[in-house]
Amino acid sequence: MKRLETCIRNIPDFPKPGIQFKDITPLIKDPVMLRLAVKQLIQPFLDNSITAVAGIEARGFIFASLAAWELDIGFIPLRKPGKLPYAVETISYDLEYGSATLEIHIDAVSKDDRILLIDDLIATGGTVAAGCALIEKLGAEVVACAFVVELDYLKGRDKLANRNIHALIHYQV
Ligand code: AMP
């Protein structure tokens, strides 16, 4: 059986020098591997009474919406600024160089929601930490965060102390 990690393509120096970009497109074009990845992303949380899956624009949408479909629950988009048409809650956070912003519709979640937050990859952890903060600003609980790829050497988990983190493929260097 083919392994998930064989479907991640490394692109050196994209989008800028020094970045080892983990390209998931070979994985998502393979229907067997795509299904395997989605099944593995949700597997630890099947008994956690998750009420919705949130995904981070843009590659996170691919896995999060399929996970929501598989769990038979709804999908919530966390988007880049200016994309969501209704009233939004906003959070800005630091990147390695510069800063970024994420937004969520103010009525996307409610206090009773138990959210599984999914992105394609965790690097420094800033993006997902901001996503968690945004969802929790609206009063919902982030039960767990799941990723296809974790760049262990960037220690993103340190920004998510005490959170339930699940990643399918790990890179040590
Ligand atoms: P971070 O906030 O540093 O954890 O970065 C995570 C976000 O940036 C995710 O939404 C990823 O899609 C993207 N990202 C960061 N580093 C990489 C990388 N080396 N390869 C692919 N995507 C990356």
Boltz pocket constraint, residues with backbone or C-beta under 6 A from the ligand:
constraints:
  - pocket:
      binder: B
      contacts: [[A, 14], [A, 19], [A, 20], [A, 21], [A, 22], [A, 23], [A, 56], [A, 57], [A, 59], [A, 94], [A, 119], [A, 120], [A, 121], [A, 122], [A, 123], [A, 124], [A, 125], [A, 126], [A, 127], [A, 128], [A, 156]]
      max_distance: 6.0
